[in-house]
Structure formats: structure tokens, C-alpha cells
Amino acid sequence: MSLVGREFNADRPFGPYIVRSTISDELHKILLDTAYKIKKDSTLRKKNDYRKSLAGNLKEEYSYSGAFTKEQDRIVEEELVWLASIYTKFSKQNIGVDMSREPHQLTLHKPVWVNFMKQGEWNPSHSHTGDISCVMYLKVPKEIRDENKNSETSNRSNTPSAGKIEFCYGESIGYDRTGLIRDPIEKEIFLFPAKLKHMVYPFKSKSERISVSVNFGDSVQAARNLHNKNSLNILREKK
């Protein structure tokens, strides 16, 4: 993996921190081509329908299970775990605690899944399983951005939000900020704590936005949690 040609920008507008970067052209092509392959194949569509496992109010959400070639699966996992590792290395400067992890200390929790978001669909406030999550954008139609600038419902709003993602944390106590709203951009990826609440607003444009998500486990944290649990059980037994 190379850092050349990529920018990593960390936002810490509230408690947790979010890292924004980009995925490679190779990963983008694999994910997009395979997403369309699933969408066009009736057998894969039925087999990989992932809606019951997700919070989204969408007609089409599919897992990538069994859809990648062996080589594609390796490329997808290698780059995404590497990006998750980069995320952890922003911990020291953002939260004052070094939680840096190397790729081998993180596990990609399969399946990776893809969301085909259409007019009037939305994703309510929710969080994910695991320790780290990400969302990346494969296709973001210009019509959605134009909607925020030109539509009668959005262009006079002080919070134009058609098709945007919002991350939320904490309660407002004054002189604070408890949310971060961002415009999706093709090939952009957000990495964030899996338990961080987030939502996606609907749009009215007759278009389709495609995004992909997956979660990661932290083996170091898992080992600490297990150790703490065992220590607590020993203390209880001694009582």
C-alpha cells in the first residue's frame, strides 16, 4: 500500500474522531463492478439480500458474500484493513491516547455490503457492530448535490441535507457541536467508531447513489476485554 496521492484529514468536532480519505481506483472498480453484477443477477440478488440485517429503509441492500473472486476478495480486505489501521493511528493526536493498530491486529467483519439508495429512501439513526466502521461512496449523482442548491425544499434551508450523512454524538449543553453533516463524494471514505450514531437523509432527485460499508474488530481491545472479564469472574468467585 502507498500513501502517495492520498490525503488523510481527521475531524474531531465532538468526542469521537472521524477520518476522511479516499479509496484506490482499483478498489472502487472492484466494488462497483461487483455491485452491478449482484444487482443484475436474480440469483445473487435473492441470495445476497441483506436488508433484514440493516437499519436502512432501502429497496436494495446486498452483501458481497460469494460475489468476489479470490483475488478480488484479497484486494478488498487488504486495502480496507490497511485504511482501518491508518484510522487508529490518528488516535494519539485526536484523543490523547495511542490506540494505534497494525493491519494484522484488525479483523474485517464480513460481509462487506452495498447500498443502492434511490429517491425517497433513507437510513435512520443507527450504529454498527464491531469496533471501527466505514462508509465509502461508489456513485454520487450530480443531481443530488444540485438538489441542495436549487430545489425549493432545500435551497432556502439553513441545513440543506438531501442525501447527506450526519454523525451525531452527545447532548447539547451550549457552546458545543453534537453533529457533523457531510456531502458524499465519489471514492471518498469515512472511518469512525462503530458505535457512533449516524444517519443518511433522503433525496427527491430521480437518481441512485451507491455506497459500501463494513465493520472491523480490534483484536487488542478484544483481548483486554476478555482479560478484564476473566479477572472480574475470579474476584466474584473469591467472594
C-alpha positions in Angstrom: 0.0 0.0 0.0 1.1 3.5 -0.8 0.4 6.9 0.9 1.2 8.6 -2.4 -1.7 10.5 -3.9 -3.9 10.2 -0.8 -4.9 12.8 1.8 -6.0 11.9 5.3 -7.9 14.5 7.2 -9.1 13.9 10.7 -12.2 15.7 12.1 -12.8 15.8 15.8 -15.8 18.2 16.1 -17.0 16.3 19.2 -16.0 13.3 21.4 -15.1 10.6 18.8 -12.9 11.3 15.8 -13.7 10.7 12.1 -11.1 10.2 9.4 -11.9 11.1 5.8 -9.8 9.8 2.9 -10.2 8.1 -0.5 -10.2 4.5 -1.8 -8.0 3.5 -4.7 -9.3 3.3 -8.2 -8.7 -0.4 -8.2 -10.9 -0.9 -5.1 -13.5 1.4 -6.5 -13.8 -0.6 -9.7 -14.0 -3.9 -8.0 -16.7 -2.8 -5.6 -18.7 -1.0 -8.3 -18.5 -3.7 -10.9 -19.3 -6.4 -8.4 -22.3 -4.4 -7.1 -23.7 -4.2 -10.6 -23.1 -7.9 -11.1 -25.2 -8.7 -8.0 -27.9 -6.2 -9.0 -28.2 -7.7 -12.5 -28.2 -11.4 -11.4 -31.6 -12.5 -10.0 -30.0 -15.4 -8.1 -27.4 -13.2 -6.4 -30.0 -10.6 -5.7 -32.1 -13.1 -3.8 -29.2 -14.8 -2.1 -27.4 -11.6 -1.1 -30.4 -9.6 0.0 -29.1 -8.0 3.2 -31.9 -5.8 4.2 -33.0 -7.7 7.3 -29.6 -7.2 8.8 -29.5 -3.4 8.3 -31.4 -0.4 9.5 -31.8 1.2 6.1 -35.2 1.9 4.6 -33.9 0.9 1.1 -35.2 -1.4 -1.5 -31.8 -2.7 -2.5 -29.0 -3.6 0.0 -26.8 -6.6 -0.8 -23.9 -8.3 0.9 -20.9 -9.2 -1.3 -20.8 -12.7 0.1 -19.6 -15.1 -2.6 -19.5 -12.4 -5.3 -15.8 -11.6 -5.3 -13.1 -13.7 -7.0 -10.5 -15.0 -4.6 -8.1 -12.3 -5.8 -10.7 -9.5 -5.6 -11.5 -10.6 -2.0 -7.8 -10.3 -1.1 -7.5 -6.9 -2.6 -10.7 -5.6 -0.9 -9.8 -6.9 2.5 -6.1 -5.8 2.3 -6.9 -2.2 1.4 -9.8 -1.8 3.8 -8.0 -3.3 6.8 -5.0 -1.1 5.9 -7.3 2.0 5.9 -8.7 1.0 9.3 -5.2 0.7 10.6 -4.4 4.2 9.4 -7.6 5.4 11.2 -6.3 4.1 14.5 -3.0 6.0 14.1 -4.9 9.3 14.4 -5.8 8.4 18.0 -2.9 10.0 19.7 -3.3 13.4 18.2 -7.1 13.4 18.5 -7.9 11.8 21.8 -4.6 11.8 23.6 -4.4 8.0 23.8 -2.3 5.9 21.5 -4.6 3.2 20.2 -2.5 2.6 17.0 -3.0 -0.8 15.5 -1.2 -2.6 12.7 -3.3 -4.3 10.0 -2.7 -7.8 11.5 -4.3 -6.6 14.7 -7.6 -5.7 13.0 -10.2 -8.1 11.5 -12.6 -7.2 8.7 -16.0 -8.5 9.8 -17.5 -10.0 6.7 -19.7 -9.4 4.8 -19.0 -6.1 3.1 -22.3 -4.7 1.9 -23.5 -2.3 -0.7 -26.5 0.2 -0.6 -28.3 1.3 -3.7 -30.1 4.4 -2.4 -32.9 5.9 -4.5 -35.4 8.7 -4.4 -37.3 9.0 -1.1 -35.2 6.3 0.7 -33.3 6.9 3.9 -31.2 5.4 6.6 -32.4 6.2 10.2 -30.1 6.9 13.1 -28.2 3.8 13.9 -24.8 2.4 14.9 -22.8 -0.7 13.9 -21.3 -3.8 15.4 -17.5 -4.2 15.9 -15.0 -1.5 16.9 -14.4 0.5 13.7 -16.8 1.1 10.8 -16.5 2.8 7.5 -18.7 4.0 4.6 -17.4 4.7 1.1 -19.1 6.1 -2.0 -19.0 4.5 -5.3 -21.5 6.7 -7.2 -22.9 10.1 -6.2 -25.1 11.7 -8.9 -24.7 15.4 -9.5 -28.5 15.8 -9.3 -28.3 15.2 -5.5 -25.8 18.0 -4.9 -27.8 20.3 -7.2 -30.9 19.5 -5.2 -29.4 21.1 -2.1 -28.5 24.2 -4.1 -31.5 24.6 -6.3 -34.6 22.7 -5.0 -37.4 24.7 -3.4 -37.3 22.5 -0.3 -33.5 22.8 0.3 -32.1 25.9 -1.2 -33.5 28.3 1.5 -32.9 25.9 4.4 -30.2 26.7 6.9 -29.4 23.0 6.9 -29.7 21.7 3.3 -29.2 18.0 3.8 -30.7 16.0 0.8 -28.7 12.7 0.5 -26.1 13.8 3.1 -24.7 11.7 6.0 -24.8 13.0 9.6 -22.7 11.8 12.5 -24.2 12.5 16.0 -22.7 12.4 19.4 -23.7 13.7 22.9 -26.2 16.2 24.1 -26.1 19.9 23.5 -25.0 21.9 26.6 -24.2 25.2 24.8 -21.0 26.2 23.1 -20.7 22.8 21.6 -21.3 20.8 18.4 -23.1 17.5 18.5 -23.3 16.7 14.8 -21.4 16.7 11.6 -23.1 16.7 8.3 -21.1 15.9 5.1 -21.8 15.7 1.4 -20.8 12.3 0.0 -18.1 12.4 -2.7 -17.3 9.6 -5.1 -14.3 7.5 -3.9 -14.4 9.2 -0.5 -14.3 7.0 2.6 -15.2 7.9 6.2 -13.8 5.8 9.1 -15.3 6.2 12.5 -16.1 4.3 15.8 -18.6 1.6 15.2 -20.9 2.7 18.0 -21.1 6.3 16.7 -24.7 7.1 15.7 -25.1 8.3 12.1 -27.9 8.7 9.6 -28.5 9.4 5.9 -31.1 11.9 4.7 -33.4 11.1 1.8 -33.3 13.0 -1.5 -36.0 13.8 -4.1 -33.9 13.5 -7.3 -34.7 10.6 -9.6 -31.2 9.2 -9.2 -29.3 6.4 -7.5 -26.5 6.8 -5.0 -24.3 3.7 -4.3 -22.3 3.3 -1.0 -20.5 0.5 0.7 -19.9 -0.3 4.3 -18.1 -2.8 6.5 -17.0 -3.2 10.2 -13.7 -4.1 11.8 -12.8 -5.8 15.0 -9.8 -4.8 17.2 -8.1 -7.9 18.5 -6.0 -5.9 21.0 -9.1 -4.5 22.6 -10.9 -7.8 22.4 -8.0 -9.4 24.4 -8.2 -6.7 27.0 -12.0 -7.1 27.4 -11.6 -10.8 27.8 -8.8 -10.4 30.4 -11.0 -7.9 32.3 -14.0 -10.2 32.2 -11.9 -13.2 33.5 -10.4 -11.0 36.2 -13.9 -9.9 37.3 -15.1 -13.6 37.4 -12.1 -14.6 39.6 -12.9 -11.8 42.0 -16.6 -12.9 42.2 -15.5 -16.5 42.8 -13.2 -15.4 45.7 -16.1 -13.6 47.3 
